[in-house]
Amino acid sequence: TVCRDRCFRIWEIATGRPLMVLPVTNGLPLLVQFSPDGHTIATATSQWGAGEVVLWNSESGHPIAPPIAHRSTVSALAFNPSSQLLVTAGDDGSARVWSTKDGQPVSPPLNHRWDVFCADFSADGRMVVTGSGDHTARVWDAITGEPLGPPFYHNGYVHRVSFSPDDHQILTGLAQSVNIAELEKTAHLWFLPTEQRSVEELRALAEVLSSQRIDSTSSLVPAEAGNLARI
């Protein structure tokens, strides 16, 4: 839980007794999130408009890595299903994916034109969806940071985003204001485009576009002109 006395507290569900206190030494506590495997805790604090995220070992209560500095207040935290990655979103108009092992960035910034209010991973961990005050939601490759398709346009601020369990749809929740009290006025369900071509067809297309192929040793080698012509 996030506590007003400048700390985060971990509680035992069965008894309600406190198990651990994670101190806040820099700013005000804002957000806390457990990883799916229960081994890592992510916390976010804010001071003078700047944010900081800390990854903690849930058993020892010790930081796993140095604090992750953000240029603005952190508005969202979400782990991927394997607990190896963390996505953060902020008021500087960007989100970013980090390694939970060492706190280093994995992706480049995922940029919007306004504050990013929310972010979530897909069930397979390959994609990230973000929602912003620029009235869009976007789906990104979690590692490369490349946008996967055009933005999903809305008529309000996108405050909530979530993938369906099969990753074929995303659900977005809107508000007509940045005020959290006006949240969930409208929800939209969006279908993500699915790839209909076979793996062989996609491999052939990749060879044409790159003029390279993967050989029997899994190495990239130049593709033969004859094979490209047949494709």
Disulfide bonds with the S-S distance in Angstrom:
none
